[in-house]
Amino acid sequence: SYVMTQPPSVSVAPGQTAKIMCGGNNIGIKSVQWYQQKPGQAPVLVVYDDSDRPSGIPERFSGSNSGNTATLTISRVEVGDEADYYCQVWDSTTDHYVFGPGTKVTVL
Amino acid sequence: QVQLQESGPGLVKPSETLSLTCAVSGAYMTNYYWNWIRQPPGGGLEWIGYIYNGGTTNYNVSLRSRVAISVDTSKNQFSLMLSSVTAADTAVYFCARRAPSRAPFDTWGQGTLVSVSS
């Protein structure tokens, strides 16, 4: 099955930029989704199809995907962005939906 | 506005069957994929499976022998059954909607914690 990697944690100061990587074999040819999950809440979609944003998601959230790495970028980080972030793809070989292990973003 | 709401027992004994229901409001169930996803305490997200258009199902191979997802379109709800549970099945269980063509999970329920313990 398809396996993705994410750093366990990323720390960033308010107003700075956070980059969260999601690694996988040739992930660049897949469509990557990103979800934000705050404690005790359900995940919320923040980026889909590599770089599109659902309505209501601030432009500060952006995504890219190439080669073996997909990246979620949070610009002008706010305290309210502190959360776990998960990448997710569809594995065509198994028709399974796979999540990365998650990255905890801490706003210092 | 589409809303999903999970319900079911919060405690299940080992070796028994976990049974949850997801009530769907604000949307018809046709032409969408209805999914179950779980998250163990302190852990990551694991996709369990989906049901589509009332009959087509697909399950995570790691759970396939124990899981069944069904739908009751007359009640606008779908259900999860997971048999022979162990402590490893203790998790928050989410239901989630996905549009066709490998779209993202765009709507989630709030989740319900199911503990497996005697």
Interface residues (C-beta under 8 A of the other chain):
Chain A: S1 S31 Q33 Y35 Q41 A42 P43 V44 L45 Y48 D49 P54 Y86 Q88 W90 T94 D95 H96 Y97 V98 F99 G100 P101 G102
Chain B: N35 G44 L45 E46 W47 N58 N60 V61 F94 R102 A103 P104 F105 D106 W108 G109 Q110 G111
